[in-house]
């Protein structure tokens, strides 16, 4: 027994060194391990509720707290997102419903408005009121006449082309070319220019008149024409100015004439145009029928004069300031002027065989672009076709022609040539004295 090796892992004096006593309240107190419990057949000790060991096992750490907060935030965000989605979806539904109501209601209103806006009578009415309200206008027109009535006098056709620019009233400048084509195909041309200023002065010029008249005369009249051509040549190729103030013979008439010119100028104001536009709305002059004719974006509307509206418009015009000024002026010339202007519908005679007048008006802006006229008279066997193209302007640019001569000089030159070469001086002087007494050429001395 003495030679057996000693087990150094065993305490030689277990009674003298019992080891530390376990403190149940200390988290560092040693406990019986699972292996020992199994070796001694003892159950694994379970800490009592409320003991420090239990609290140490259940206390959350810092990472546990952060995770719980993150989970809570995620849950809250998801809840808010769901709520926001529901609100947006609801709002979107409300918007769609509102748009639908507006489209249905507005579409119905718009359709009614559009139908009324595009009614033929309203299209022409709108176009006329807009035309009246314009300050300036440019016109290009053409007219052609044909038929047996002309052929009987040796004329195949007459074509007239004209252009004018200026105010709707005054001033205005124009140029007109008339071409006459004979049955043989020969063509004669006369050109007439005119300028009418706001002060009442009238300027005119004629070209091609001599050649045209010569080409139309019968052969037996040509010797006489040689004498007349000298007079015509004085007229042609020059601008002449006619001013009523330059003629003493028109002294009594001049006051009324100048009064009318001033009244016409006063009509070309914004207030007057608006007044006339409102009057036209009340008394539209035309009956209207839409046609199938088109000119690009412009639709064709046939118009015929309405006698009742025509009388209403004229009588309504009598109540406007422009008319009152004109009536005062005209009354100084003709005392019966007011009687002429007392109009009734029966006073306006609208023949059955009237020219067909077609307005071409833009489908949306209702701007009047052109007017076409056609007429066929079977009794006279005369055919007429014409067109007027309108361009509305923002300003007026009309001035007196340069180098214009007073018409008194023209009269003097013409009258000097009237005296026959073999005429006695006394006879010619007597004729001149008659002219002088009329006051046409106050400065002429013989």
C-alpha positions as CSV (number, residue, x, y, z in Angstrom):
1,X,0.0,0.0,0.0
2,X,2.9,2.3,0.8
3,X,4.4,1.9,-2.7
4,X,1.1,3.1,-4.5
5,X,1.4,6.5,-6.2
6,X,-0.4,9.4,-4.6
7,X,-3.3,11.1,-6.4
8,X,-2.2,14.7,-6.4
9,X,-5.6,16.0,-7.6
10,X,-7.2,15.1,-4.3
11,X,-7.1,17.4,-1.3
12,X,-5.1,15.4,1.4
13,X,-7.0,17.3,4.1
14,X,-10.6,17.9,2.9
15,X,-11.9,18.6,6.3
16,X,-9.3,21.3,6.9
17,X,-9.9,23.0,3.4
18,X,-13.6,23.0,2.7
19,X,-13.4,25.6,-0.1
20,X,-15.5,28.7,-0.6
21,X,-19.1,28.7,0.4
22,X,-21.4,29.4,-2.5
23,X,-23.3,32.7,-2.2
24,X,-26.7,32.4,-3.7
25,X,-27.0,36.2,-4.1
26,X,-23.8,36.6,-6.0
27,X,-23.8,36.3,-9.8
28,X,-20.2,35.0,-9.5
29,X,-21.1,32.2,-7.1
30,X,-20.0,28.8,-8.4
31,X,-22.8,26.4,-9.2
32,X,-22.9,22.7,-9.6
33,X,-22.1,21.9,-13.2
34,X,-24.2,19.6,-15.3
35,X,-21.5,16.9,-15.3
36,X,-21.3,16.9,-11.6
37,X,-25.1,16.8,-11.3
38,X,-25.1,13.9,-13.6
39,X,-22.3,12.1,-11.6
40,X,-24.0,12.6,-8.3
41,X,-27.5,12.0,-9.6
42,X,-28.5,15.5,-8.5
43,X,-30.8,17.7,-10.6
44,X,-29.5,20.8,-12.3
45,X,-30.1,23.7,-9.9
46,X,-32.6,26.3,-11.2
47,X,-32.2,29.9,-10.0
48,X,-35.2,31.2,-8.1
49,X,-37.3,34.0,-9.6
50,X,-36.1,37.3,-8.4
51,X,-32.6,36.1,-7.9
52,X,-29.7,38.0,-9.4
53,X,-28.9,35.1,-11.7
54,X,-32.3,35.3,-13.4
55,X,-32.0,39.1,-13.9
56,X,-28.6,38.7,-15.3
57,X,-29.9,36.3,-17.9
58,X,-33.0,38.4,-18.9
59,X,-31.4,41.9,-19.0
60,X,-31.4,43.3,-22.6
61,X,-28.1,44.4,-24.0
62,X,-27.4,47.7,-26.0
63,X,-27.6,45.8,-29.3
64,X,-30.9,44.3,-28.3
65,X,-32.4,47.8,-27.6
66,X,-31.2,49.1,-31.0
67,X,-32.7,46.2,-32.9
68,X,-36.0,46.6,-31.1
69,X,-36.1,50.4,-32.0
70,X,-35.2,49.6,-35.6
71,X,-38.0,47.1,-35.8
72,X,-40.5,49.5,-34.3
73,X,-39.5,52.2,-36.9
74,X,-39.8,49.8,-39.8
75,X,-43.3,48.8,-38.6
76,X,-44.3,52.5,-38.2
77,X,-42.9,53.4,-41.6
78,X,-44.8,50.6,-43.3
79,X,-48.0,51.7,-41.6
80,X,-47.5,55.3,-42.7
81,X,-46.7,54.1,-46.3
82,X,-49.9,52.1,-46.4
83,X,-51.9,55.1,-45.2
84,X,-50.2,57.4,-47.7
85,X,-50.9,55.0,-50.6
86,X,-54.6,54.9,-49.6
87,X,-54.8,58.7,-49.5
88,X,-53.1,59.1,-52.9
89,X,-55.3,56.5,-54.4
90,X,-58.4,58.2,-53.0
91,X,-57.2,61.6,-54.2
92,X,-56.5,60.2,-57.7
93,X,-59.9,58.8,-57.9
94,X,-61.4,62.2,-56.9
95,X,-59.3,64.0,-59.6
96,X,-60.4,61.5,-62.3
97,X,-64.0,61.9,-61.3
98,X,-63.7,65.7,-61.3
99,X,-62.1,65.7,-64.7
100,X,-64.8,63.4,-66.0
101,X,-67.5,65.7,-64.8
102,X,-65.8,68.8,-66.3
103,X,-65.2,67.0,-69.6
104,X,-68.8,65.9,-69.8
105,X,-70.3,69.2,-68.6
106,X,-67.8,71.4,-70.3
107,X,-67.9,69.3,-73.5
108,X,-71.6,69.7,-73.6
109,X,-71.4,73.4,-73.0
110,X,-68.5,73.7,-75.5
111,X,-70.5,71.8,-78.1
112,X,-73.4,74.1,-77.7
113,X,-71.2,77.2,-77.8
114,X,-69.4,75.8,-80.9
115,X,-72.7,75.1,-82.7
116,X,-73.9,78.6,-82.0
117,X,-70.5,80.1,-82.9
118,X,-70.5,78.3,-86.3
119,X,-74.1,79.0,-87.2
120,X,-74.0,80.6,-90.7
121,X,-75.8,83.8,-89.5
122,X,-73.4,84.2,-86.6
123,X,-70.3,83.6,-88.8
124,X,-71.3,86.4,-91.2
125,X,-72.4,88.6,-88.4
126,X,-69.1,88.2,-86.6
127,X,-67.2,88.8,-89.8
128,X,-69.1,92.0,-90.6
129,X,-68.7,93.4,-87.1
130,X,-64.9,92.7,-87.2
131,X,-64.6,94.3,-90.7
132,X,-66.4,97.4,-89.5
133,X,-64.0,97.7,-86.5
134,X,-60.9,97.7,-88.7
135,X,-59.1,101.1,-89.2
136,X,-57.5,100.4,-92.6
137,X,-58.0,98.0,-95.5
138,X,-56.5,96.9,-98.8
139,X,-58.7,95.7,-101.6
140,X,-57.9,93.9,-104.8
141,X,-60.9,93.4,-107.1
142,X,-61.6,92.1,-110.6
143,X,-64.7,92.2,-112.7
144,X,-65.4,90.6,-116.1
145,X,-68.4,91.2,-118.4
146,X,-69.4,89.1,-121.4
147,X,-72.5,88.5,-123.5
148,X,-74.4,89.2,-126.7
149,X,-75.2,92.7,-125.4
150,X,-71.5,93.6,-125.7
151,X,-71.0,91.6,-128.9
152,X,-73.6,93.7,-130.6
153,X,-71.3,96.7,-130.2
154,X,-68.2,94.8,-131.3
155,X,-66.9,94.0,-127.8
156,X,-66.1,90.5,-126.7
157,X,-65.4,91.3,-123.1
158,X,-64.6,94.0,-120.6
159,X,-62.3,93.3,-117.7
160,X,-61.8,95.7,-114.8
161,X,-59.0,95.3,-112.2
162,X,-58.7,97.6,-109.3
163,X,-56.6,97.9,-106.2
164,X,-57.1,100.4,-103.3
165,X,-55.6,101.0,-99.9
166,X,-56.4,103.3,-97.1
167,X,-58.9,104.0,-94.4
168,X,-62.4,102.4,-94.5
169,X,-63.7,106.0,-95.2
170,X,-60.9,108.6,-95.9
171,X,-58.2,108.8,-97.0
172,X,-57.9,106.3,-99.8
173,X,-55.8,105.7,-102.9
174,X,-56.8,103.5,-105.8
175,X,-55.8,102.4,-109.3
176,X,-58.1,100.9,-111.8
177,X,-57.3,99.3,-115.1
178,X,-60.0,98.6,-117.7
179,X,-59.3,96.3,-120.6
180,X,-61.6,96.1,-123.6
181,X,-61.2,93.2,-125.9
182,X,-62.8,93.5,-129.4
183,X,-64.4,90.7,-131.4
184,X,-61.2,90.6,-133.5
185,X,-59.1,90.1,-130.4
186,X,-57.6,93.6,-130.2
187,X,-57.2,94.9,-126.7
188,X,-57.5,98.5,-125.5
189,X,-56.5,99.6,-122.0
190,X,-57.3,102.6,-119.8
191,X,-55.7,103.2,-116.5
192,X,-57.2,105.6,-113.9
193,X,-55.6,106.5,-110.6
194,X,-57.2,108.4,-107.8
195,X,-56.4,109.6,-104.3
196,X,-58.9,111.1,-102.0
197,X,-57.5,112.8,-98.9
198,X,-59.1,113.5,-95.6
199,X,-59.1,117.2,-96.2
200,X,-61.3,116.7,-99.3
201,X,-58.7,117.2,-101.9
202,X,-59.1,114.8,-104.9
203,X,-56.2,113.8,-107.2
204,X,-56.7,111.9,-110.4
205,X,-54.7,110.6,-113.4
206,X,-55.7,109.0,-116.7
207,X,-53.5,107.0,-119.1
208,X,-54.4,105.2,-122.4
209,X,-57.6,107.2,-122.9
210,X,-56.7,108.6,-126.3
211,X,-55.7,105.3,-127.8
212,X,-58.8,103.6,-126.4
213,X,-61.3,106.1,-127.8
214,X,-59.5,106.1,-131.2
215,X,-59.8,102.3,-131.3
216,X,-63.5,102.3,-130.6
217,X,-64.5,105.0,-133.1
218,X,-65.9,104.3,-136.5
219,X,-63.7,105.1,-139.5
220,X,-65.8,108.1,-140.6
221,X,-65.2,109.8,-137.2
222,X,-61.5,109.6,-137.2
223,X,-60.9,113.0,-138.8
224,X,-62.8,114.6,-136.0
225,X,-60.9,112.5,-133.5
226,X,-57.6,114.2,-134.6
227,X,-59.0,117.4,-133.2
228,X,-60.3,115.8,-130.0
229,X,-57.0,113.9,-129.4
230,X,-55.2,117.2,-128.8
231,X,-57.5,117.8,-125.9
232,X,-57.2,114.3,-124.5
233,X,-53.5,114.5,-124.6
234,X,-53.6,117.4,-122.2
235,X,-55.4,115.2,-119.7
236,X,-53.3,112.1,-120.0
237,X,-50.2,111.1,-118.2
238,X,-50.3,113.8,-115.4
239,X,-51.6,114.0,-111.9
240,X,-54.3,116.7,-111.4
241,X,-55.6,118.1,-108.1
242,X,-59.1,119.2,-107.6
243,X,-59.9,121.3,-104.5
244,X,-63.3,122.8,-104.2
245,X,-61.9,125.8,-102.4
246,X,-60.1,126.9,-105.6
247,X,-63.3,127.6,-107.5
248,X,-65.4,130.6,-106.7
249,X,-68.3,129.2,-108.6
250,X,-68.7,126.5,-106.0
251,X,-68.5,128.9,-103.1
252,X,-72.1,128.2,-101.9
253,X,-71.6,124.4,-102.2
254,X,-68.1,124.4,-100.6
255,X,-69.4,124.9,-97.1
256,X,-71.6,121.9,-97.2
257,X,-68.9,119.8,-99.0
258,X,-66.3,120.6,-96.4
259,X,-68.8,119.9,-93.7
260,X,-69.4,116.4,-95.1
261,X,-65.7,115.7,-95.4
262,X,-65.2,116.6,-91.7
263,X,-68.2,114.4,-90.7
264,X,-66.8,111.5,-92.7
265,X,-63.4,111.9,-91.0
266,X,-65.1,112.0,-87.6
267,X,-66.7,108.6,-88.4
268,X,-63.4,106.9,-88.6
269,X,-62.9,106.7,-84.8
270,X,-62.9,103.8,-82.4
271,X,-66.1,105.0,-80.8
272,X,-68.0,105.4,-84.1
273,X,-66.9,102.0,-85.4
274,X,-68.0,100.3,-82.1
275,X,-71.4,102.1,-82.4
276,X,-71.9,101.0,-86.0
277,X,-70.8,97.4,-85.0
278,X,-73.4,97.3,-82.3
279,X,-76.0,98.6,-84.7
280,X,-75.2,95.9,-87.2
281,X,-75.6,93.3,-84.5
282,X,-79.1,94.5,-83.9
283,X,-79.9,94.8,-87.6
284,X,-77.8,92.4,-89.7
285,X,-78.2,93.2,-93.3
286,X,-78.1,89.8,-94.8
287,X,-79.9,86.5,-94.9
288,X,-77.2,83.8,-95.0
289,X,-76.9,80.3,-96.4
290,X,-73.8,78.2,-96.1
291,X,-72.5,76.6,-99.3
292,X,-70.2,73.7,-100.1
293,X,-67.6,76.1,-101.7
294,X,-64.3,76.4,-100.0
295,X,-61.1,78.4,-100.5
296,X,-58.5,76.8,-98.3
297,X,-59.6,77.4,-94.7
298,X,-62.3,79.8,-95.8
299,X,-65.9,78.6,-96.2
300,X,-68.4,80.1,-98.7
301,X,-71.7,81.8,-97.5
302,X,-74.3,83.1,-99.9
303,X,-75.8,86.4,-98.7
304,X,-78.9,88.2,-99.8
305,X,-80.1,91.6,-98.6
306,X,-82.8,91.6,-96.0
307,X,-85.1,94.5,-96.6
308,X,-86.5,94.7,-93.1
309,X,-83.0,94.6,-91.5
310,X,-81.8,97.1,-94.1
311,X,-84.5,99.6,-93.2
312,X,-83.9,99.0,-89.5
313,X,-80.2,99.6,-89.9
314,X,-80.6,102.8,-91.9
315,X,-83.2,104.1,-89.4
316,X,-81.0,103.1,-86.5
317,X,-78.1,104.9,-88.2
318,X,-80.1,108.1,-88.0
319,X,-79.8,108.0,-84.2
320,X,-76.0,107.9,-84.3
321,X,-73.7,110.9,-83.9
322,X,-72.1,110.4,-87.3
323,X,-75.4,110.6,-89.0
324,X,-76.4,113.7,-87.1
325,X,-73.3,115.4,-88.4
326,X,-73.9,114.3,-91.9
327,X,-77.5,115.3,-91.8
328,X,-76.6,118.8,-90.6
329,X,-74.1,119.1,-93.5
330,X,-76.4,117.6,-96.2
331,X,-79.3,119.8,-95.0
332,X,-77.3,122.9,-95.8
333,X,-77.1,121.5,-99.4
334,X,-80.6,119.9,-99.8
335,X,-83.5,120.9,-97.5
336,X,-85.3,117.7,-98.4
337,X,-82.4,115.4,-97.3
338,X,-84.3,114.2,-94.1
339,X,-87.2,113.1,-96.2
340,X,-85.0,110.9,-98.4
341,X,-83.6,109.2,-95.3
342,X,-87.0,108.2,-93.8
343,X,-86.8,104.5,-94.9
344,X,-89.3,101.7,-94.6
345,X,-88.8,98.0,-95.5
346,X,-91.1,98.5,-98.5
347,X,-88.9,101.3,-99.8
348,X,-86.1,98.7,-100.4
349,X,-86.7,96.8,-103.5
350,X,-84.8,93.5,-103.7
351,X,-85.2,92.1,-107.3
352,X,-85.6,88.4,-107.7
353,X,-82.8,88.2,-110.2
354,X,-80.1,89.6,-107.9
355,X,-76.4,88.8,-108.3
356,X,-75.2,85.9,-106.2
357,X,-72.9,87.2,-103.6
358,X,-70.7,84.8,-101.7
359,X,-68.6,85.7,-98.6
360,X,-65.6,83.6,-97.9
361,X,-64.9,83.6,-94.2
362,X,-62.3,81.8,-92.1
363,X,-63.8,78.8,-90.3
364,X,-62.4,79.7,-86.9
365,X,-61.3,83.4,-86.8
366,X,-64.4,84.5,-88.8
367,X,-62.2,86.9,-90.8
368,X,-63.8,88.0,-94.1
369,X,-61.3,87.2,-96.8
370,X,-63.0,87.7,-100.1
371,X,-66.4,88.4,-101.8
372,X,-67.4,86.8,-105.0
373,X,-70.1,88.1,-107.3
374,X,-71.8,86.3,-110.2
375,X,-74.7,87.5,-112.2
376,X,-76.4,86.2,-115.3
377,X,-79.2,88.3,-117.0
378,X,-80.9,86.0,-119.6
379,X,-83.0,88.9,-121.0
380,X,-80.0,91.1,-121.7
381,X,-77.8,88.0,-122.3
382,X,-75.1,89.5,-120.0
383,X,-72.8,87.5,-117.7
384,X,-70.8,89.1,-114.9
385,X,-68.2,87.5,-112.7
386,X,-66.2,89.4,-110.0
387,X,-64.2,89.0,-106.8
388,X,-63.0,91.3,-104.1
389,X,-60.0,90.2,-101.9
390,X,-59.7,92.0,-98.6
391,X,-56.6,92.5,-96.4
392,X,-57.0,94.3,-93.1
393,X,-54.2,96.7,-92.1
394,X,-53.1,98.2,-88.8
395,X,-52.3,101.7,-90.2
396,X,-53.0,104.0,-93.2
397,X,-50.3,105.2,-95.5
398,X,-51.9,107.5,-98.1
399,X,-50.3,110.7,-99.3
400,X,-50.8,113.2,-102.1
401,X,-49.1,112.3,-105.4
402,X,-46.0,114.1,-106.3
403,X,-45.9,116.8,-109.0
404,X,-49.7,117.2,-109.1
405,X,-51.0,120.3,-111.0
406,X,-54.1,122.3,-110.2
407,X,-57.0,121.3,-112.4
408,X,-57.5,125.0,-113.3
409,X,-54.5,124.7,-115.5
410,X,-56.0,121.7,-117.3
411,X,-59.2,123.5,-117.9
412,X,-57.3,126.5,-119.3
413,X,-55.3,124.3,-121.7
414,X,-58.4,122.4,-122.9
415,X,-60.4,125.6,-123.5
416,X,-57.6,127.1,-125.4
417,X,-57.7,124.2,-127.8
418,X,-61.5,124.4,-128.1
419,X,-61.1,127.6,-130.1
420,X,-60.9,126.5,-133.7
421,X,-57.8,127.6,-135.7
422,X,-59.9,129.8,-138.0
423,X,-62.2,131.1,-135.3
424,X,-62.4,134.8,-134.9
425,X,-60.7,136.1,-131.8
426,X,-63.9,137.9,-130.6
427,X,-65.9,134.7,-130.8
428,X,-63.3,132.8,-128.8
429,X,-63.0,135.6,-126.3
430,X,-66.7,135.6,-125.8
431,X,-66.6,132.0,-125.0
432,X,-63.8,132.6,-122.6
433,X,-65.7,135.4,-121.0
434,X,-68.6,133.0,-120.3
435,X,-66.2,130.7,-118.6
436,X,-64.6,133.6,-116.6
437,X,-68.0,134.7,-115.4
438,X,-68.6,131.2,-114.1
439,X,-65.4,131.7,-112.0
440,X,-63.8,128.5,-113.2
441,X,-60.5,130.2,-114.2
442,X,-60.3,133.4,-112.2
443,X,-56.7,134.3,-113.1
444,X,-57.0,133.9,-116.8
445,X,-56.5,137.1,-118.9
446,X,-57.3,137.5,-122.6
